[in-house]
Amino acid sequence: MIESNRNENIKRMTDLLFRLFAPLLAIPVWSRLWGKIVGLKRPRWFSRLSIGWFRRHYRIPMDEYLGEPGDYDSLKAFFTRPLDPEKRPFRLSPDSFQAPADGCISRIDVIRDDAFIQVKGRDYPLTRVLGTPLDFTSGWLVITLYLSPENYHRFHVPAAARARRYLHAGTRLFPVNRRSVATINELFIRNERVIVEMEKDHTHFYFVAVGATFVGSIRMEFSMERRVSGTWQDIDRSFSQMAELGRFDQGSTIIVAVPVEMVKEIMVKEEQPVRTGDEIFSLRSHSC
């Protein structure tokens, strides 16, 4: 009984400290500063030491990545280490919508009204997450994928498509771990994010890369712009399936919103780990 009370008190104190300090950490200047620090290439001993600590702490094997830890000139470069295409090639499938990154499926929802579910009891308009109006007549499949710090931090196009436009929005960088998702209201609206509207066979879907605390930047292949503009920008660029779309400077979250009319069969479930290129769902024949 005493031990139970002690654990409960510790949990309450931890929750209180999180609520107090999370809003301070969410101010982007701290994450930008962190991005500068982990991007340091000199002194060389510092970058080697930080890479070594990070690799040991998160138990990161190198057998699927290019090079060795010592080949990377900064911790930021190690965060975004590329896969070795010979040791881990992507299996392409035009009939599938594939996992855009390594991570864990935290939510899968089919929604037929304007309500994105962050976690049970916390929902808000999907149109605000995406920054654009939607037609909910046929419904939308919304999948949230969490990338932890040890994961591969680059993300890829899940199905051959044309990127039509993008929106860089959000003013904060809250953590995106389980505690944050459970306690912070409108997390995926408040956090900095890049929304990409993509088109496949005349059907539009959305890809959202969400930043987080200590993610120095979200880098997209189609733009060098790092500033939050808050307005839609045209792209009109085609991407093959599993082409690299961008990268995070540390772990974060990806949200995909796809019209139900594109979906034939969902192949994953909540809390399931996935690897880049795994099949998330099969595509209906008219969308292949």
C-alpha positions in Angstrom: 0.0 0.0 0.0 2.8 2.4 0.9 4.7 1.5 -2.3 1.5 2.1 -4.3 1.0 5.5 -2.8 4.6 6.4 -3.4 4.4 5.4 -7.1 1.1 7.4 -7.5 2.8 10.5 -5.9 5.7 10.2 -8.2 3.4 9.9 -11.2 1.5 13.0 -10.1 4.7 15.0 -9.6 6.0 13.9 -13.0 2.8 14.9 -14.7 2.8 18.2 -13.0 6.4 18.9 -14.1 5.5 17.9 -17.6 2.6 20.3 -17.7 4.7 23.1 -16.4 7.7 22.7 -18.7 6.2 21.3 -21.9 4.9 24.7 -23.0 8.3 26.2 -22.5 10.1 23.5 -24.4 7.5 23.9 -27.2 8.8 27.3 -28.1 10.6 26.7 -31.4 13.8 28.7 -30.4 14.9 25.9 -28.2 14.6 23.3 -30.9 16.3 25.5 -33.4 19.2 26.0 -30.9 19.4 22.2 -30.4 19.5 21.8 -34.2 22.5 24.1 -34.3 24.3 22.2 -31.5 23.8 18.7 -33.0 24.8 20.1 -36.4 28.3 21.1 -35.1 31.1 19.4 -37.0 33.9 20.8 -34.9 35.5 20.0 -32.6 35.5 16.5 -34.1 35.8 14.8 -30.6 32.4 16.4 -29.7 30.6 15.0 -32.7 32.1 11.6 -32.3 31.2 11.6 -28.5 27.6 12.6 -29.1 27.1 10.1 -31.9 28.6 7.3 -29.8 26.4 8.2 -26.8 23.3 8.4 -29.0 23.9 5.1 -30.7 24.6 3.3 -27.4 21.6 4.9 -25.6 19.1 3.9 -28.3 20.9 0.6 -29.2 21.1 1.5 -32.9 22.6 -1.3 -35.2 24.4 -0.1 -38.3 24.0 -3.3 -40.4 21.2 -1.7 -42.6 22.7 1.8 -42.9 25.4 3.2 -45.1 28.9 3.5 -43.5 29.9 3.5 -39.9 29.1 6.0 -37.1 32.6 7.5 -37.5 31.7 8.4 -41.2 29.1 11.0 -40.1 30.5 14.4 -39.3 27.8 15.5 -36.9 25.0 14.1 -34.7 22.5 15.7 -37.1 24.0 13.8 -40.0 23.8 10.6 -38.0 20.1 11.3 -37.2 19.3 11.3 -40.9 21.6 8.4 -41.8 20.5 6.8 -45.1 19.7 3.1 -45.5 22.0 0.9 -47.5 19.9 0.1 -50.6 21.8 -3.2 -51.1 21.2 -4.4 -47.6 17.7 -3.1 -47.3 16.1 -2.5 -50.7 12.5 -1.3 -50.9 9.9 -3.7 -52.4 7.8 -1.7 -54.7 4.1 -2.7 -55.3 1.8 -0.5 -57.4 -1.2 -2.2 -55.8 -0.2 -1.1 -52.3 0.0 2.0 -50.2 3.3 1.5 -48.3 4.7 2.7 -45.0 6.5 6.0 -45.6 8.8 5.5 -42.6 10.0 3.2 -39.8 7.9 3.6 -36.7 4.8 2.5 -34.8 1.1 2.9 -35.9 -0.4 4.8 -33.1 -3.9 5.3 -34.6 -6.0 4.1 -37.4 -9.4 5.7 -37.9 -12.1 5.8 -40.6 -13.9 9.1 -40.1 -17.0 10.3 -41.8 -17.2 13.7 -40.3 -14.7 16.4 -39.5 -13.2 14.9 -36.4 -9.5 13.9 -36.2 -8.9 11.7 -33.2 -5.7 12.5 -31.4 -6.5 10.1 -28.6 -9.8 8.9 -27.1 -11.5 12.0 -25.6 -9.3 14.5 -27.6 -10.6 15.2 -31.1 -10.7 18.2 -33.3 -11.3 19.1 -37.0 -9.2 17.1 -39.5 -9.6 20.1 -41.8 -7.6 22.2 -39.3 -4.9 19.6 -39.2 -4.7 19.6 -43.0 -5.4 23.3 -43.5 -8.0 22.7 -46.2 -11.7 21.9 -46.6 -12.6 18.2 -47.3 -15.6 16.3 -48.6 -16.6 13.6 -46.0 -19.3 12.0 -48.2 -17.3 8.7 -48.6 -15.2 9.1 -45.5 -11.4 9.3 -44.9 -8.9 6.8 -43.6 -6.5 8.5 -41.2 -3.3 6.8 -40.0 -0.9 8.2 -37.5 2.7 6.9 -37.5 5.0 7.7 -34.6 8.8 7.8 -35.2 10.9 7.4 -32.1 14.5 8.8 -31.8 16.2 5.5 -32.7 14.2 5.1 -36.0 15.2 5.8 -39.5 14.4 9.5 -39.9 13.8 9.9 -43.6 10.4 9.4 -45.1 9.2 8.3 -48.5 6.2 8.5 -50.8 3.8 5.6 -50.1 2.4 5.3 -53.6 3.4 6.8 -56.9 1.7 10.2 -57.0 2.1 13.8 -58.0 2.6 16.4 -55.3 0.3 19.3 -56.1 1.0 21.8 -53.3 2.2 22.1 -49.7 1.5 24.1 -46.6 4.1 24.8 -43.9 2.1 25.7 -40.7 2.1 25.6 -36.9 3.9 27.7 -34.3 5.0 25.2 -31.6 7.1 22.1 -31.2 5.6 20.1 -28.3 6.9 16.5 -27.8 4.8 13.9 -29.6 5.3 10.9 -27.3 2.4 9.1 -25.6 2.2 11.4 -22.7 2.0 14.5 -24.9 -0.6 12.9 -27.2 -2.7 12.1 -24.1 -2.4 15.5 -22.4 -1.9 18.3 -24.9 -4.9 19.6 -26.7 -4.8 20.1 -30.5 -1.2 18.9 -30.5 -1.1 18.2 -34.3 -2.6 21.6 -35.1 -0.3 23.6 -32.7 2.9 21.8 -33.7 4.9 22.9 -36.8 4.1 20.6 -39.7 4.3 20.4 -43.5 1.2 19.2 -45.3 1.5 17.9 -48.8 -1.5 17.5 -51.0 -0.9 14.6 -53.4 -2.8 13.2 -56.4 -3.0 9.6 -57.6 -5.2 8.8 -60.6 -7.3 12.0 -60.1 -7.8 11.2 -56.3 -6.2 13.5 -53.8 -4.7 12.4 -50.4 -2.7 14.2 -47.8 0.7 13.5 -46.2 1.6 15.4 -43.0 5.1 15.6 -41.5 4.8 16.8 -37.9 7.7 18.4 -36.1 8.4 17.9 -32.4 10.6 19.2 -29.6 14.3 19.1 -30.5 13.5 18.4 -34.2 15.7 21.2 -35.7 13.8 21.2 -39.0 11.6 19.3 -41.4 13.4 19.1 -44.7 11.4 18.4 -47.8 12.9 17.2 -51.1 10.8 19.7 -53.2 11.7 22.9 -51.2 14.7 24.4 -49.3 12.3 26.8 -47.5 12.6 26.3 -43.7 10.3 29.1 -42.5 6.6 28.7 -41.6 4.6 30.5 -44.3 1.1 29.6 -43.4 0.0 29.7 -47.0 -0.3 27.0 -49.7 2.5 26.8 -52.2 2.2 25.1 -55.6 4.6 22.2 -56.4 3.3 20.1 -59.3 6.1 17.4 -59.1 5.7 13.7 -59.7 7.2 11.1 -57.3 7.7 7.4 -57.9 6.7 5.0 -55.1 9.1 5.0 -52.2 11.0 8.1 -53.5 12.4 10.1 -50.7 10.0 12.9 -49.7 11.9 14.5 -46.8 13.5 13.9 -43.4 13.2 14.9 -39.8 16.3 15.9 -37.7 15.0 13.6 -35.0 11.9 11.4 -34.2 8.5 12.8 -34.9 5.1 11.9 -36.4 3.6 11.3 -39.9 -0.1 11.5 -40.6 -1.7 10.3 -43.8 -5.3 11.0 -44.7 -6.7 9.0 -47.7 -10.2 8.9 -49.1 -11.9 5.6 -48.3 -12.6 5.1 -52.0 -8.8 4.4 -52.5 -8.7 1.7 -49.8 -9.3 -2.0 -50.6 -8.0 -3.7 -47.4 -6.1 -2.4 -44.4 -3.1 -4.5 -43.6 -1.9 -3.0 -40.3 -3.3 -2.5 -36.9 -2.8 0.0 -34.0 0.4 -0.4 -31.9 2.0 -2.3 -34.8 5.6 -1.5 -35.6 6.2 -1.0 -39.3 9.3 -0.6 -41.5 9.6 1.7 -44.5 8.0 -0.1 -47.5 5.7 -2.4 -45.5 2.2 -2.6 -46.9 -0.3 -0.4 -45.0 -3.3 -1.1 -47.2 -4.1 -2.4 -50.6 -5.4 0.0 -53.2 -8.7 -0.4 -55.1 -8.2 -1.4 -58.7 -9.4 2.0 -60.0 -6.7 3.8 -58.0 -3.8 1.6 -59.1 
